[in-house]
Amino acid sequence: MRSARIFTIALACATLAVAQPALTAEQRRLNLESFEFIWSTIRDQYWDPTFGGVNWTAVRDEFRPRIERAATMPETRSLMGQMLGRLGKSHFAIIPADVYGDLDSHDDAGGTGTAGIDVRVLAGRAIVTSVEENSPASAQGVRPGWEVLSIDGTVLAPRIQKVAELYRNSTMREVYLARSALAKLAGDEGSVARVQFRDGSGRGVTKEIERVRPRGSLAKFGYLPPSYVWITSRRIEGDIGYIAFNLFLDPARLMPAFGGAVHSCTGCAGMIIDLRGNPGGLGIMAMGMAGWFIDKPDQRLGTMYTRQAPVKFIVNPRPPVYSGALAILVDGSSASTSEVFAGGMKDLGRARIFGTRTAGAALPSAIDRLPNGDALQHAMADYISEGGRTLEGMGVVPDVEVKLTREALLAGHDPVLDAAIEWIHARK
């Protein structure tokens, strides 16, 4: 079994209703091993040792005979999902083996090289939302708004449709739709991705894009896989500060860079923090960043409850504090610590949130590969915002909902960013 620590928790348990072959004796054995692994993992790691009043031992006694009698994999997965459902918490799930492969970029591509583009699924299509400056994709003429049709011979439409159907009722739907496309774009550094696009005029265009080392600095932390962390900052229209970064990791580099960007804009009319696509990371960094915008002591972004003890996300002011207008941009791929920061700042009345509802994946979690090839995703804590709301399975609802569209991207516009700029100017 392989355990992959990640920043988010989600996935609704679902299977497509198609004819399924009967289980072999070996599959039945592996399914029982998987069942026992799931049950014991929850027993040992669930944050509430009383399981919310659920008799977890009795649950095992009830479901094990039913697992033994299950005739197909969908029936087995359904029973395991029902067992997890007894906890009454969203986003504890069994991930079918084929879907797990579609969503795991390392299993899919085997490398960390990047083509230099970001992708979201908009209106059912994989659309380029940004192209890194001086990247191989930029050199090939790829532009925001182009549709990605296929990557290395894999047509994306069926892949997107499958993920959309499986997670149609999940707040994590946008995350996994984007990942279903981005997983194919990743690969070994130096390899070439053959990508078929539909450009702005509707023509089919094929580009061979070399995968290169991602921008930023390589960071390692605990069980998390090594990741490249970057941050960018600039002035917009002269008097608005803009900060974006991809992960809440590498605090030794990221925190000074973030603080420097804030302090360099103390006289700005407003500041924008772009957390779109940011899957989160270290929760403690959200507290530190909030301190550059809040001058009152003993303010909290919320509380995380673990089996050991509750962890209060207390904000410590970092003078000189920026007191101007603050906008935070989010989307369906903003998760974990991004949600803690955005949701907490919203509850405290310190920031206005623009974009679309976040992923509803605020909790630290793990994905464990099961003996039968499926995977278990489970949370190891519970989080309640300062406003008393559970972010898990709900997400942060923006104050101003603005959606990206292919038409706007092709025209060179970012409607979410534009809305934040307009709000800041209106406050002058």
DRENDO-1510 file (C-alpha; in Angstrom, 1 decimal, always signed):
<recs>
REC; n; res; u; v; w
REC; 1; MET; +0.0; +0.0; +0.0 .
REC; 2; ARG; +1.1; +3.5; -0.8 .
REC; 3; SER; +0.1; +6.5; +1.3 .
REC; 4; ALA; +0.1; +10.0; -0.3 .
REC; 5; ARG; -0.3; +12.9; +2.0 .
REC; 6; ILE; -2.2; +15.8; +0.4 .
REC; 7; PHE; -3.6; +19.2; +1.4 .
REC; 8; THR; -7.2; +18.6; +0.7 .
REC; 9; ILE; -10.0; +16.2; +1.6 .
REC; 10; ALA; -12.9; +15.4; -0.6 .
REC; 11; LEU; -14.5; +13.0; -3.1 .
REC; 12; ALA; -18.0; +11.7; -3.0 .
REC; 13; CYS; -18.3; +7.9; -3.3 .
REC; 14; ALA; -20.0; +7.1; -6.6 .
REC; 15; THR; -20.0; +4.5; -9.3 .
REC; 16; LEU; -21.5; +4.4; -12.8 .
REC; 17; ALA; -24.4; +1.9; -13.2 .
REC; 18; VAL; -23.0; -0.5; -15.8 .
REC; 19; ALA; -22.8; -4.3; -15.9 .
REC; 20; GLN; -20.0; -5.6; -13.7 .
REC; 21; PRO; -18.2; -9.0; -13.6 .
REC; 22; ALA; -18.4; -11.2; -10.5 .
REC; 23; LEU; -15.6; -11.0; -8.0 .
REC; 24; THR; -12.9; -13.7; -8.1 .
REC; 25; ALA; -11.7; -15.4; -4.9 .
REC; 26; GLU; -8.6; -13.2; -4.9 .
REC; 27; GLN; -10.6; -10.0; -5.3 .
REC; 28; ARG; -12.8; -11.0; -2.4 .
REC; 29; ARG; -9.7; -11.5; -0.2 .
REC; 30; LEU; -8.3; -8.1; -1.2 .
REC; 31; ASN; -11.6; -6.4; -0.6 .
REC; 32; LEU; -11.7; -7.9; +3.0 .
REC; 33; GLU; -8.2; -6.6; +3.6 .
REC; 34; SER; -9.2; -3.2; +2.3 .
REC; 35; PHE; -12.3; -3.2; +4.5 .
REC; 36; GLU; -10.2; -3.9; +7.6 .
REC; 37; PHE; -7.7; -1.3; +6.7 .
REC; 38; ILE; -10.4; +1.3; +6.3 .
REC; 39; TRP; -12.1; +0.5; +9.6 .
REC; 40; SER; -8.8; +0.5; +11.6 .
REC; 41; THR; -7.6; +3.7; +10.0 .
REC; 42; ILE; -10.7; +5.5; +11.1 .
REC; 43; ARG; -10.5; +3.9; +14.5 .
REC; 44; ASP; -7.0; +5.2; +15.0 .
REC; 45; GLN; -7.0; +8.6; +13.2 .
REC; 46; TYR; -10.5; +10.0; +13.4 .
REC; 47; TRP; -10.3; +13.3; +15.4 .
REC; 48; ASP; -13.3; +12.4; +17.7 .
REC; 49; PRO; -12.5; +9.2; +19.7 .
REC; 50; THR; -16.3; +8.9; +20.4 .
REC; 51; PHE; -17.0; +9.0; +16.7 .
REC; 52; GLY; -19.9; +11.4; +17.3 .
REC; 53; GLY; -21.7; +8.7; +19.3 .
REC; 54; VAL; -21.3; +6.0; +16.7 .
REC; 55; ASN; -20.3; +2.6; +18.0 .
REC; 56; TRP; -17.5; +2.0; +15.5 .
REC; 57; THR; -17.0; -1.6; +16.6 .
REC; 58; ALA; -20.6; -2.4; +16.0 .
REC; 59; VAL; -20.3; -0.8; +12.6 .
REC; 60; ARG; -17.5; -3.3; +11.7 .
REC; 61; ASP; -19.5; -6.2; +13.0 .
REC; 62; GLU; -22.5; -5.1; +10.8 .
REC; 63; PHE; -20.6; -4.4; +7.6 .
REC; 64; ARG; -18.0; -7.2; +7.4 .
REC; 65; PRO; -20.5; -10.0; +6.7 .
REC; 66; ARG; -22.0; -7.8; +4.0 .
REC; 67; ILE; -18.6; -7.2; +2.4 .
REC; 68; GLU; -18.0; -10.9; +2.4 .
REC; 69; ARG; -21.3; -11.5; +0.5 .
REC; 70; ALA; -20.8; -8.6; -2.0 .
REC; 71; ALA; -20.8; -9.9; -5.6 .
REC; 72; THR; -19.2; -7.0; -7.5 .
REC; 73; MET; -16.8; -4.2; -7.1 .
REC; 74; PRO; -19.5; -1.5; -7.2 .
REC; 75; GLU; -21.5; -3.3; -4.5 .
REC; 76; THR; -18.3; -3.6; -2.4 .
REC; 77; ARG; -17.5; +0.1; -2.8 .
REC; 78; SER; -21.1; +1.1; -2.0 .
REC; 79; LEU; -20.9; -0.9; +1.2 .
REC; 80; MET; -17.6; +0.7; +2.2 .
REC; 81; GLY; -19.0; +4.1; +1.4 .
REC; 82; GLN; -22.1; +3.4; +3.6 .
REC; 83; MET; -19.8; +2.4; +6.5 .
REC; 84; LEU; -18.0; +5.7; +6.1 .
REC; 85; GLY; -21.3; +7.5; +5.9 .
REC; 86; ARG; -22.2; +6.4; +9.5 .
REC; 87; LEU; -19.7; +9.1; +10.6 .
REC; 88; GLY; -22.1; +11.8; +9.2 .
REC; 89; LYS; -19.2; +13.7; +7.7 .
REC; 90; SER; -18.8; +14.7; +4.1 .
REC; 91; HIS; -15.9; +13.8; +1.9 .
REC; 92; PHE; -14.8; +10.5; +3.5 .
REC; 93; ALA; -14.7; +8.3; +0.4 .
REC; 94; ILE; -13.6; +5.4; -1.6 .
REC; 95; ILE; -11.9; +6.4; -4.8 .
REC; 96; PRO; -12.2; +3.7; -7.6 .
REC; 97; ALA; -8.9; +2.6; -9.0 .
REC; 98; ASP; -9.5; +3.9; -12.5 .
REC; 99; VAL; -10.6; +7.4; -11.3 .
REC; 100; TYR; -7.6; +7.5; -8.9 .
REC; 101; GLY; -5.3; +6.9; -11.8 .
REC; 102; ASP; -7.0; +9.8; -13.8 .
REC; 103; LEU; -6.5; +12.2; -10.9 .
REC; 104; ASP; -3.0; +11.3; -9.7 .
REC; 105; SER; -0.5; +13.3; -11.8 .
REC; 106; HIS; +2.5; +11.3; -10.6 .
REC; 107; ASP; +0.9; +8.0; -11.5 .
REC; 108; ASP; -0.3; +9.4; -14.8 .
REC; 109; ALA; +2.8; +11.1; -16.1 .
REC; 110; GLY; +5.6; +10.1; -13.8 .
REC; 111; GLY; +7.3; +13.5; -13.5 .
REC; 112; THR; +7.2; +17.1; -12.3 .
REC; 113; GLY; +8.0; +18.8; -15.6 .
REC; 114; THR; +5.6; +21.5; -16.7 .
REC; 115; ALA; +4.5; +22.9; -20.0 .
REC; 116; GLY; +3.9; +26.3; -18.5 .
REC; 117; ILE; +0.1; +26.5; -18.7 .
REC; 118; ASP; -2.7; +26.4; -16.2 .
REC; 119; VAL; -6.1; +24.8; -17.1 .
REC; 120; ARG; -9.6; +24.9; -15.8 .
REC; 121; VAL; -12.7; +23.1; -17.0 .
REC; 122; LEU; -15.2; +25.8; -18.1 .
REC; 123; ALA; -18.6; +24.8; -19.4 .
REC; 124; GLY; -17.4; +21.3; -19.8 .
REC; 125; ARG; -14.2; +22.2; -21.8 .
REC; 126; ALA; -10.6; +22.2; -20.7 .
REC; 127; ILE; -9.5; +25.9; -21.2 .
REC; 128; VAL; -6.1; +27.5; -20.8 .
REC; 129; THR; -6.5; +30.1; -18.1 .
REC; 130; SER; -2.9; +31.4; -18.0 .
REC; 131; VAL; +0.4; +30.9; -19.7 .
REC; 132; GLU; +3.6; +31.5; -17.9 .
REC; 133; GLU; +5.8; +34.2; -19.3 .
REC; 134; ASN; +8.9; +32.8; -21.1 .
REC; 135; SER; +7.6; +29.3; -20.8 .
REC; 136; PRO; +7.8; +26.7; -23.6 .
REC; 137; ALA; +4.0; +27.1; -24.1 .
REC; 138; SER; +4.4; +30.9; -24.5 .
REC; 139; ALA; +7.2; +30.4; -27.0 .
REC; 140; GLN; +4.9; +28.2; -29.0 .
REC; 141; GLY; +2.2; +30.9; -29.1 .
REC; 142; VAL; -0.3; +29.3; -26.8 .
REC; 143; ARG; -2.8; +31.8; -25.4 .
REC; 144; PRO; -5.4; +32.0; -22.6 .
REC; 145; GLY; -8.8; +30.9; -23.8 .
REC; 146; TRP; -7.5; +28.1; -26.1 .
REC; 147; GLU; -9.3; +24.8; -25.6 .
REC; 148; VAL; -7.1; +21.7; -24.9 .
REC; 149; LEU; -8.5; +18.9; -27.0 .
REC; 150; SER; -6.0; +16.1; -26.5 .
REC; 151; ILE; -2.6; +15.5; -24.8 .
REC; 152; ASP; -0.2; +12.8; -26.1 .
REC; 153; GLY; -3.1; +11.2; -28.0 .
REC; 154; THR; -5.5; +11.1; -25.0 .
REC; 155; VAL; -8.7; +12.9; -25.9 .
REC; 156; LEU; -9.8; +14.9; -22.8 .
REC; 157; ALA; -13.6; +15.1; -23.4 .
REC; 158; PRO; -14.4; +11.5; -22.2 .
REC; 159; ARG; -12.0; +11.9; -19.3 .
REC; 160; ILE; -13.7; +15.2; -18.2 .
REC; 161; GLN; -17.1; +13.7; -18.7 .
REC; 162; LYS; -16.3; +10.7; -16.5 .
REC; 163; VAL; -15.0; +12.9; -13.6 .
REC; 164; ALA; -17.9; +15.3; -14.0 .
REC; 165; GLU; -20.4; +12.5; -13.6 .
REC; 166; LEU; -18.7; +10.9; -10.7 .
REC; 167; TYR; -18.4; +14.1; -8.7 .
REC; 168; ARG; -21.4; +16.0; -9.9 .
REC; 169; ASN; -22.6; +16.6; -6.3 .
REC; 170; SER; -19.3; +17.3; -4.8 .
REC; 171; THR; -17.8; +20.7; -3.9 .
REC; 172; MET; -14.5; +19.3; -5.1 .
REC; 173; ARG; -15.8; +18.8; -8.6 .
REC; 174; GLU; -13.8; +21.7; -10.1 .
REC; 175; VAL; -10.6; +20.6; -8.4 .
REC; 176; TYR; -10.8; +17.1; -9.9 .
REC; 177; LEU; -11.9; +18.4; -13.3 .
REC; 178; ALA; -8.9; +20.6; -13.5 .
REC; 179; ARG; -6.6; +17.8; -12.3 .
REC; 180; SER; -8.0; +15.4; -14.9 .
REC; 181; ALA; -6.5; +17.7; -17.5 .
REC; 182; LEU; -3.4; +18.9; -15.7 .
REC; 183; ALA; -2.3; +15.3; -14.9 .
REC; 184; LYS; -1.7; +14.6; -18.5 .
REC; 185; LEU; +0.3; +17.8; -19.0 .
REC; 186; ALA; +2.8; +16.8; -16.3 .
REC; 187; GLY; +5.8; +14.6; -17.2 .
REC; 188; ASP; +9.5; +14.2; -16.9 .
REC; 189; GLU; +11.6; +17.3; -17.5 .
REC; 190; GLY; +12.9; +17.3; -21.0 .
REC; 191; SER; +10.0; +15.2; -22.4 .
REC; 192; VAL; +7.7; +16.7; -25.0 .
REC; 193; ALA; +3.9; +17.0; -24.7 .
REC; 194; ARG; +2.0; +16.8; -28.0 .
REC; 195; VAL; -1.0; +18.9; -27.3 .
REC; 196; GLN; -3.9; +19.6; -29.7 .
REC; 197; PHE; -5.7; +22.9; -29.1 .
REC; 198; ARG; -8.7; +24.8; -30.5 .
REC; 199; ASP; -7.4; +28.3; -30.8 .
REC; 200; GLY; -9.4; +31.6; -30.6 .
REC; 201; SER; -10.6; +31.4; -34.2 .
REC; 202; GLY; -11.8; +27.8; -33.8 .
REC; 203; ARG; -9.0; +26.2; -35.7 .
REC; 204; GLY; -7.3; +23.0; -34.6 .
REC; 205; VAL; -3.7; +23.6; -33.7 .
REC; 206; THR; -1.1; +21.0; -32.6 .
REC; 207; LYS; +1.9; +22.1; -30.5 .
REC; 208; GLU; +4.9; +20.0; -29.3 .
REC; 209; ILE; +5.7; +21.6; -26.0 .
REC; 210; GLU; +8.8; +20.7; -24.0 .
REC; 211; ARG; +8.2; +20.0; -20.3 .
REC; 212; VAL; +10.6; +22.0; -18.1 .
REC; 213; ARG; +11.4; +22.4; -14.5 .
REC; 214; PRO; +8.6; +24.3; -12.7 .
REC; 215; ARG; +9.3; +27.9; -11.6 .
REC; 216; GLY; +10.0; +28.6; -8.0 .
REC; 217; SER; +12.0; +26.8; -5.3 .
REC; 218; LEU; +11.8; +23.2; -4.4 .
REC; 219; ALA; +10.3; +22.7; -0.9 .
REC; 220; LYS; +10.0; +19.6; +1.2 .
REC; 221; PHE; +7.9; +19.2; +4.3 .
REC; 222; GLY; +7.1; +16.1; +6.3 .
REC; 223; TYR; +5.2; +13.4; +4.4 .
REC; 224; LEU; +4.3; +15.8; +1.6 .
REC; 225; PRO; +5.9; +15.2; -1.8 .
REC; 226; PRO; +8.5; +17.7; -2.8 .
REC; 227; SER; +6.9; +20.7; -4.5 .
REC; 228; TYR; +8.0; +23.8; -6.3 .
REC; 229; VAL; +6.7; +27.0; -4.6 .
REC; 230; TRP; +6.5; +30.4; -6.3 .
REC; 231; ILE; +5.3; +33.9; -5.4 .
REC; 232; THR; +4.7; +36.9; -7.6 .
REC; 233; SER; +3.8; +40.5; -6.8 .
REC; 234; ARG; +3.3; +43.6; -8.8 .
REC; 235; ARG; +1.4; +46.9; -9.0 .
REC; 236; ILE; -1.8; +47.2; -11.0 .
REC; 237; GLU; -2.9; +50.5; -12.4 .
REC; 238; GLY; -0.3; +52.2; -10.3 .
REC; 239; ASP; -1.9; +52.1; -6.8 .
REC; 240; ILE; -3.1; +48.5; -6.3 .
REC; 241; GLY; -0.9; +45.8; -5.0 .
REC; 242; TYR; -1.3; +42.2; -6.4 .
REC; 243; ILE; +0.2; +39.1; -4.8 .
REC; 244; ALA; -0.2; +35.5; -6.0 .
REC; 245; PHE; +1.5; +32.3; -4.9 .
REC; 246; ASN; +0.8; +28.6; -5.6 .
REC; 247; LEU; +1.2; +26.9; -2.2 .
REC; 248; PHE; +1.2; +27.6; +1.5 .
REC; 249; LEU; +4.7; +26.0; +1.8 .
REC; 250; ASP; +8.3; +27.0; +2.1 .
REC; 251; PRO; +7.7; +29.6; +4.9 .
REC; 252; ALA; +11.4; +30.5; +5.1 .
REC; 253; ARG; +11.2; +32.0; +1.6 .
REC; 254; LEU; +7.5; +32.7; +1.1 .
REC; 255; MET; +6.7; +34.6; +4.3 .
REC; 256; PRO; +9.5; +37.2; +3.9 .
REC; 257; ALA; +8.6; +37.7; +0.2 .
REC; 258; PHE; +4.9; +38.0; +1.1 .
REC; 259; GLY; +5.6; +40.5; +3.9 .
REC; 260; GLY; +7.9; +42.5; +1.6 .
REC; 261; ALA; +5.2; +42.8; -1.0 .
REC; 262; VAL; +2.7; +44.1; +1.6 .
REC; 263; HIS; +5.2; +46.6; +3.1 .
REC; 264; SER; +6.1; +47.9; -0.3 .
REC; 265; CYS; +2.5; +48.9; -0.9 .
REC; 266; THR; +1.6; +50.5; +2.4 .
REC; 267; GLY; +0.3; +53.6; +0.6 .
REC; 268; CYS; -1.7; +51.7; -2.0 .
REC; 269; ALA; -5.4; +52.2; -2.5 .
REC; 270; GLY; -6.0; +48.5; -2.2 .
REC; 271; MET; -4.4; +45.1; -2.3 .
REC; 272; ILE; -5.4; +41.9; -4.1 .
REC; 273; ILE; -4.4; +38.4; -3.0 .
REC; 274; ASP; -5.0; +35.8; -5.7 .
REC; 275; LEU; -5.6; +32.3; -4.2 .
REC; 276; ARG; -7.2; +30.8; -7.3 .
REC; 277; GLY; -5.8; +27.3; -7.9 .
REC; 278; ASN; -4.0; +27.3; -4.6 .
REC; 279; PRO; -4.6; +23.9; -2.9 .
REC; 280; GLY; -3.3; +25.0; +0.5 .
REC; 281; GLY; -0.5; +23.7; +2.7 .
REC; 282; LEU; +0.6; +24.7; +6.2 .
REC; 283; GLY; -2.2; +26.3; +8.2 .
REC; 284; ILE; +0.2; +28.2; +10.4 .
REC; 285; MET; +1.1; +30.4; +7.4 .
REC; 286; ALA; -2.4; +31.6; +7.1 .
REC; 287; MET; -2.2; +33.0; +10.6 .
REC; 288; GLY; +1.1; +34.7; +9.8 .
REC; 289; MET; -0.2; +36.3; +6.6 .
REC; 290; ALA; -3.4; +37.6; +8.3 .
REC; 291; GLY; -1.2; +39.4; +10.8 .
REC; 292; TRP; -0.1; +41.9; +8.0 .
REC; 293; PHE; -3.7; +43.0; +7.6 .
REC; 294; ILE; -5.2; +42.9; +11.2 .
REC; 295; ASP; -4.2; +45.3; +13.9 .
REC; 296; LYS; -6.4; +43.9; +16.8 .
REC; 297; PRO; -4.9; +41.3; +19.0 .
REC; 298; ASP; -6.5; +37.9; +19.8 .
REC; 299; GLN; -8.4; +37.7; +16.5 .
REC; 300; ARG; -8.9; +34.2; +15.1 .
REC; 301; LEU; -9.4; +32.7; +11.7 .
REC; 302; GLY; -11.1; +29.7; +13.2 .
REC; 303; THR; -10.4; +26.5; +15.2 .
REC; 304; MET; -9.2; +23.1; +14.0 .
REC; 305; TYR; -10.1; +20.1; +16.2 .
REC; 306; THR; -7.8; +17.1; +16.3 .
REC; 307; ARG; -7.7; +14.0; +18.4 .
REC; 308; GLN; -4.9; +15.5; +20.5 .
REC; 309; ALA; -6.3; +19.0; +21.1 .
REC; 310; PRO; -8.1; +21.9; +19.4 .
REC; 311; VAL; -5.8; +24.3; +17.5 .
REC; 312; LYS; -6.9; +27.9; +17.4 .
REC; 313; PHE; -5.8; +29.9; +14.4 .
REC; 314; ILE; -4.9; +33.1; +16.3 .
REC; 315; VAL; -3.7; +36.1; +14.3 .
REC; 316; ASN; -0.7; +38.0; +15.7 .
REC; 317; PRO; -0.5; +41.6; +14.2 .
REC; 318; ARG; +2.7; +42.4; +12.3 .
REC; 319; PRO; +3.1; +46.1; +12.3 .
REC; 320; PRO; +3.1; +48.2; +10.2 .
REC; 321; VAL; -0.2; +46.6; +9.3 .
REC; 322; TYR; -1.8; +47.4; +6.0 .
REC; 323; SER; -5.2; +48.9; +6.6 .
REC; 324; GLY; -6.5; +49.6; +3.1 .
REC; 325; ALA; -9.0; +47.7; +1.0 .
REC; 326; LEU; -8.2; +44.0; +0.7 .
REC; 327; ALA; -9.7; +41.7; -2.0 .
REC; 328; ILE; -9.1; +37.9; -2.1 .
REC; 329; LEU; -9.7; +36.0; -5.3 .
REC; 330; VAL; -10.8; +32.3; -5.1 .
REC; 331; ASP; -12.2; +29.6; -7.3 .
REC; 332; GLY; -13.2; +26.0; -7.1 .
REC; 333; SER; -9.6; +24.9; -6.9 .
REC; 334; SER; -8.8; +27.0; -3.9 .
REC; 335; ALA; -8.6; +24.6; -1.0 .
REC; 336; SER; -7.4; +23.8; +2.5 .
REC; 337; THR; -5.3; +26.7; +3.9 .
REC; 338; SER; -6.5; +28.9; +1.1 .
REC; 339; GLU; -10.1; +28.4; +2.5 .
REC; 340; VAL; -9.0; +29.0; +6.1 .
REC; 341; PHE; -7.4; +32.3; +5.1 .
REC; 342; ALA; -10.1; +33.5; +2.8 .
REC; 343; GLY; -13.0; +32.3; +5.1 .
REC; 344; GLY; -11.3; +33.7; +8.2 .
REC; 345; MET; -10.6; +37.1; +6.7 .
REC; 346; LYS; -14.2; +37.2; +5.5 .
REC; 347; ASP; -15.7; +36.3; +8.9 .
REC; 348; LEU; -13.5; +39.0; +10.5 .
REC; 349; GLY; -14.8; +41.6; +8.1 .
REC; 350; ARG; -11.3; +42.3; +6.8 .
REC; 351; ALA; -11.5; +41.2; +3.2 .
REC; 352; ARG; -14.0; +41.0; +0.4 .
REC; 353; ILE; -14.0; +37.8; -1.5 .
REC; 354; PHE; -14.3; +37.6; -5.3 .
REC; 355; GLY; -14.7; +34.6; -7.7 .
REC; 356; THR; -16.5; +31.3; -7.2 .
REC; 357; ARG; -17.2; +29.0; -4.3 .
REC; 358; THR; -14.0; +27.3; -3.0 .
REC; 359; ALA; -13.4; +23.5; -2.9 .
REC; 360; GLY; -14.9; +22.8; +0.6 .
REC; 361; ALA; -11.7; +20.9; +1.4 .
REC; 362; ALA; -10.4; +22.6; +4.5 .
REC; 363; LEU; -9.1; +19.7; +6.4 .
REC; 364; PRO; -5.7; +17.9; +6.5 .
REC; 365; SER; -6.2; +14.5; +5.0 .
REC; 366; ALA; -4.5; +11.5; +3.6 .
REC; 367; ILE; -5.1; +9.3; +0.6 .
REC; 368; ASP; -4.2; +5.7; +1.3 .
REC; 369; ARG; -3.9; +3.1; -1.5 .
REC; 370; LEU; -5.9; +0.0; -0.6 .
REC; 371; PRO; -4.9; -3.6; -1.2 .
REC; 372; ASN; -7.7; -4.0; -3.8 .
REC; 373; GLY; -6.3; -1.0; -5.9 .
REC; 374; ASP; -8.9; +1.5; -4.8 .
REC; 375; ALA; -8.0; +4.4; -2.4 .
REC; 376; LEU; -9.4; +5.7; +0.9 .
REC; 377; GLN; -9.5; +9.4; +1.5 .
REC; 378; HIS; -10.1; +10.5; +5.1 .
REC; 379; ALA; -9.8; +13.6; +7.2 .
REC; 380; MET; -7.7; +13.8; +10.4 .
REC; 381; ALA; -9.3; +16.9; +11.9 .
REC; 382; ASP; -12.4; +19.1; +11.8 .
REC; 383; TYR; -12.4; +22.8; +11.2 .
REC; 384; ILE; -14.9; +25.5; +12.2 .
REC; 385; SER; -14.5; +29.0; +10.9 .
REC; 386; GLU; -14.6; +32.0; +13.3 .
REC; 387; GLY; -18.1; +32.6; +12.1 .
REC; 388; GLY; -19.2; +29.2; +13.3 .
REC; 389; ARG; -19.3; +27.6; +9.8 .
REC; 390; THR; -18.0; +24.3; +8.7 .
REC; 391; LEU; -15.9; +24.8; +5.6 .
REC; 392; GLU; -15.6; +21.1; +4.8 .
REC; 393; GLY; -18.0; +20.2; +2.1 .
REC; 394; MET; -19.4; +23.7; +2.0 .
REC; 395; GLY; -16.5; +26.0; +0.9 .
REC; 396; VAL; -16.1; +29.8; +1.1 .
REC; 397; VAL; -18.9; +31.6; -0.7 .
REC; 398; PRO; -17.6; +34.7; -2.3 .
REC; 399; ASP; -19.1; +38.1; -1.6 .
REC; 400; VAL; -19.1; +38.8; -5.3 .
REC; 401; GLU; -19.5; +35.8; -7.6 .
REC; 402; VAL; -17.6; +36.2; -10.8 .
REC; 403; LYS; -16.9; +33.4; -13.3 .
REC; 404; LEU; -14.2; +33.0; -15.8 .
REC; 405; THR; -15.3; +32.5; -19.4 .
REC; 406; ARG; -13.5; +31.4; -22.5 .
REC; 407; GLU; -14.7; +34.5; -24.3 .
REC; 408; ALA; -13.3; +36.8; -21.7 .
REC; 409; LEU; -9.9; +35.0; -21.7 .
REC; 410; LEU; -9.7; +35.1; -25.5 .
REC; 411; ALA; -10.4; +38.9; -25.3 .
REC; 412; GLY; -7.5; +39.3; -22.8 .
REC; 413; HIS; -9.7; +39.9; -19.8 .
REC; 414; ASP; -9.8; +38.4; -16.3 .
REC; 415; PRO; -13.3; +39.2; -15.1 .
REC; 416; VAL; -12.5; +38.2; -11.5 .
REC; 417; LEU; -9.5; +40.4; -11.2 .
REC; 418; ASP; -11.4; +43.2; -13.0 .
REC; 419; ALA; -14.2; +43.0; -10.4 .
REC; 420; ALA; -11.8; +43.4; -7.5 .
REC; 421; ILE; -10.1; +46.3; -9.1 .
REC; 422; GLU; -13.4; +48.0; -9.8 .
REC; 423; TRP; -14.4; +47.6; -6.1 .
REC; 424; ILE; -11.1; +49.0; -4.9 .
REC; 425; HIS; -11.5; +52.1; -7.1 .
REC; 426; ALA; -15.0; +52.6; -6.0 .
REC; 427; ARG; -13.8; +52.9; -2.4 .
REC; 428; LYS; -11.4; +55.7; -3.0 .
</recs>
